[in-house]
Amino acid sequence: MRLATYQIPDNAECAVYYFGAGQGGGVQANIDRWIGQFQGSKAAPKVDKRTINGLKVTTVDVSGAYTGMGGPSAPEGPPKQDYRLLGAIVEGPQGSVFFKFTGPAKTVADNQATFEKLLSTLKIQ
């Protein structure tokens, strides 16, 4: 379930998802799906694992032609050229929280520090 959508100028957005404990699929399956939403990437996707305030966080950075989520309720449109995705999967005690920031590569690059700052504020409560 989408908890929040943050609109970023220049046709970018950061969506936050939470499905409940044990829901939403595994970390690697989601990373693979997000990477699979891009075609023709000039650089290999970057996947990183780290701990932020005691939480396991897996991040992904991928770029290229973005095909979107697809599926029956969101059919794929023409690929959006020169797009980028910064994603994070935060493994919390009550289930994972998914952060997916997509948009034109320049817009995402210009806001990458803000995305990292958002992740740095996550805490177990």
N, C-alpha and C positions, 0 to 999 in steps of 0.2 A: 504494500500500500504506500502510495506517495504521501509523505508527511508534509513536505514543503517544496515549493519551487521558487527559486530566487532568479528573477529576470535580470540579466546583465545587458547593458546597452550593446548594440551592434549584433543582435540576434543570437546571444548566448544565454545559457541558463545553467543553474546548479540545482539538481533535484536531489532530494533526500528521501530514502525509502526505508521502511521498517515493516517486516512481515510477521514478527513474533518469534518466540524461542523455537529454534530448530527449523525455521521456515526461510524461504528465500533462496535456497540452494547453497552449495558449498562455495568457499572462497575461490578455488581454482576454476570451477565451472562458470562463475560470474566474470572472472577476469578473462577467460577464454571467449565468453560471449561478447563482452565489450570490445575486445580486440577484433573479433570477427565482424563487427559492425563497420570496419574500415577496410578500404581497398587501396592498393597502390601506395602504401606507406613507404616513404623514402628512408626512414630510419626504423630500426627494430624497436618494437614496443619495450618500454622500460617498466619492469616490475620490481618492487622493493618491499621488504618486510621490516617493520620497526615497532617499537613500543612507545606509546605516548601516554603519559600519566597512568601507567599500569595496564593499558589496553593494547592488545595486538592489533596492528593496522597493516593492511596490505594495500599498496598503492600501485596504480598503473598510469602510464603516460603513453598515449598512442596518437598518431596523426595520419592524415591522408584524406581520401574521399569517404565521407561519412554516409552510411546507408540508413542509419536510424535503427529503431528497435524492430521494425517489421512485425509480423504476426497478424492474426485475423482482425484484431481491433486497431492495428496501426500498420497498414500495408506500407511496404517500402516505396519511397518516391525516388526520383532521380538522385544519385549521390551528390552530396554537398561537398564541393571541392575545397581543399586546403582547410580542413577542419581539424580540431584537436580535442581529445578527451583526457581530462584528469579525473581519475576515479580513486575512491578509497573505500575499503571494506573494513569496518571497525567491529571487532569481535567483542561484544559486551556480554555481561553475565546473563542477560535476559534475551539474547539474540543479537544478530549482526545488524548494523546500520550501514546503509549503502549511500555514498555520496558520488554523484555523477555530474561533472562539470563539462559541458560540451559547447562548442561554438567555433567561430572562425579562429584559426591558429593564432593570429596576432592578438585578438581579444583575450583568448585564454592565456597567452604568454603575459600580457599586460596585467592580468589579474591573478597570476599564479601565486604570488606572495600572499595575497588575501586568502586564497584557498588554503595555503599552508598555515596561515594564522588561524583560520577557522578550525583546522584539524588540531592545532596545538591547544585549543581551549577544551577539548573533550576530556571528561572526567567520569569516573564511576560514582554513582550516587546511590 
